[in-house]
Amino acid sequence: MQTLFLLPVGFYLLVMPILFSAWMTFFRRDEEMSDEERKTSWFVIAIATMLWPIVLPFAYLELLGKLKRSTKTARLYQRMLETTNSQQAA
């Protein structure tokens, strides 16, 4: 019974530093933040790291939404180019 409890806790504790280091990499790359935004970001990163089982699925869904929108936009531009090229050729 103890193993059933320790396995998910171990997985949770194993994933936390991995996500924290990945999110800190993104945080450090942003050089346009003000001091207040940096303080707020530290707080958000700390909370998100502790609550990653909840945060991660929502972040993934947001990325999927952005991917779908960008794919639709790319297809629209491609159709526009094809239409323009076919009109120029005629």
Secondary structure, 3 states (H helix, E strand, C coil): CHHHHHHHHHHHHHHHHHHHHHHHHHHHHCCCCCHHHHHHHHHHHHHHHHCHHHHHHHHHHHHHHHHHHHHHHHHHHHHHHHHHHHHHHC
